[in-house]
C-alpha cells in the first residue's frame, strides 16, 4: 500500500483531515494503489577477455560501468592493465517486479584523456537467476560483448572462424529470499536513494 509521499496520493478523492457531512462521507471511496515489490539484484563483475584497445601496445586502464534504469554503478579500474582485465567486484542494485528492464554493461577504457567503450552488453533482468537465502550462489557465465555504433570494427571482436572473441565473466542473481520494503528507501514511492547497508547509499542518477 502507498503513503502520502507517493505520487498517487494527491489523486485521492478526500483526505482524512477534510471536513464533510455524513451524506458526503457515504459517497466517498478511497483510491487503492500498490507499491511494487523491490528486490536486491547482485552483480559480481569478475573479468573480461580479449578486449580490443583503441591503441595497440599501451597499458589498458579499464572499468565496468553498469546502468539499470536510473541506477548506475562503476567498478574500480582493474589492477591488471592488459586485454584480459580482472575486477572481482560485487555491486548491488534494486529491481522490482515484473523485471521488465534491461541492465547495460559497458567495459570502458579510461586512459588516454578520454573514455572509450571497448565492449557492451544488454541483459534482461527477467533472465537473472533467482536465489533463496539457503541456496548456493549461481554459477558465473561468460557473455559476449559487442562494440556499439562502430559497425566497421565489429570484425575486430571476432575470431577468424567467426566465433565471438571479446567477452565478460559475470555472476548475476536476484535475492528472491530478501525482499526490500519501500520504507528502506528515501521518500516512499518517490525514492531518491536506497540503503544498501554498511553506511552505503545508492543514489538515483537524474
N, C-alpha and C positions, 0 to 999 in steps of 0.2 A: 504494500500500500504506500501511497505517497505522503508527502508532508507539505507544509505551507511554503517551503523553499522550492518546490517543484514548479515547473513551468505551467502545468495544468491547473494549479490552484486558483489563479485569478478567474478561470472559466467556470468555477463552481457557481451554482445558482444563488446560494446565500451563504453568508458567514455566520458562525455561531453567535458572534457579537452583534449581529443586526437585529434590531427590534422589529417584531412583526406580530400581528394578531393571530389567534388560533385558526381562523379560516385560511389565512395565507400559509400558515405552517403545515396544514393538512395537504396543501397542493404542492409542497416543496419536495424536490428529490435531490439527493446528493450526486455528485459526479464521481464515479468509481474509476480509478486508474491504478495501474500496477507498475512498480519499479522492476526493471529487468534483473534477473539473477546474474550476479557477477562472479567470475572465477579467476583464479590466478593462472596465468599462462606463462610457462617457463621455457626459456630458450638457452640451451647450452651451446655456445659457439666454440667449436673445438679447433678446426684447422681448415685450410684451403690447399688446393693442389694445382700446380701448373698454371699459375697466373701469367698473363701476358702483359708485361710492363709497358708504359708509354715510351720508355727509352731503355734499350738493352744495355746491360753491362754496369748498371748502377744499383746500389743498395735500395731495397724497397722499404718504405715506411707505410704499413698498411693497417687499416682498422675496418671494422664492420659496422655499418650504420643500419639500424633496423627501425621500421616505422609500421605501426598498426593504428589505422585511423589517425587521430591527432595525438597519439602517444609516440614518443621517439626515444631511443636509447643508442649509445655508441660504445663499442669496446675500446679498451686501451690499444695503443699501437703494439703490434706484435714485436716481441724481442728478437724474433727470427727474421732477418732482413733479406729474404730471397723469395723465389717464386712459390715456395711451399711454407707459408707462414703458419704459426700456431698461436691461438689466443687462450683457449681453455678457460673461458669466462662465462658465467651464468648470469642472465638478465631476466627480469620479470616484467610482465605486462598484465593488464586487466582485460579479460574477454567477457562477452555476455552473449547469452542465447539470442538468436538461433545460430550464432557463429558464422555469419554471412560475410565477414570482412576478409581481406587479404593482408598477409604480412609481407612486407617488402624488405629484402635484404640487399644491401649494396656493399660490395667489397671495394674499398676506396684506397687509392694511393695518395697519401697526404704530403709527400715531399715535393720538391721541385717548384715551390712557390704557388702551386695551385692544386686543388683536389681533382682527381680523375677517377671515375668509376671503372674498375677493371672487370667487374662481373656483377650480374644482377639476378635475383631470384624472387618470384612472386609465389607465395604458398597460401592456399586457402586455409583459414583457421579450422574449418569443419573437417579437414583431413588430419588434424593433430590427434595424436593418441590420447585417450583419457586414462588417468592413473588414479587409483584409490590410495589412501594413505598406507595401507598394508601391502600393496603390491610393489614389485620391483620397478626400477626405472626402465622406460622403454629403450630399446637399442638405438644407438646413433646411426644415422644414414648419410650416405653421400648424395648430394643434389647437384645437378648440372647447372652451371652459370651461363648466362649469355651477356653479350655486351650491348647495351641499349643504344639505339639511334645511330649505330655505325655499321650499316649493312656490309660495307666493303671489307670490314675487318672480321666478320663472323668466321671466315675460313681459318683465321689465326687461332681460334678456340677449338678446332677440331684436329684430330689426328688424320694422317693420310688415308686411313681406312674408313674415314667418315664418322667414327665414333667421337663422342664429346670428350674433351680433354680437361678444360678448366671446371673445377667443381669445389663444393664446400661441404664440410663434415659437421652435421648438426644433430643435436638431440632435442626434440620438440615434444612437449606434452602439456595437457591441461590437467590441473589438480582437481579431479572430479570430486574428491572427498573433502575438499577445503573450499567451500563457497564463501564468497566475501559479501558482507552486508553493506547496504548503501551508507549506513552510518559510519563506516570506516573511512569513507572518502570525505571530501570537502563539500559542504553546502547541499546536502541531499541530492535531489535529481539534477541540479546544476553543478556537477562535480568539477572542481578546479584542480584537485590533486588527489592522489591515492596514497595511503600509508602502506609502505612495504615492509615495515618492521625495522628494528635496529636503527631508529632515527633517520630512516631513508624515505624520501617522498618522491613520487613520480608525478611531475607536472605536465599538464596538457600543453601542447605547442599551439599557439594561436597566431 
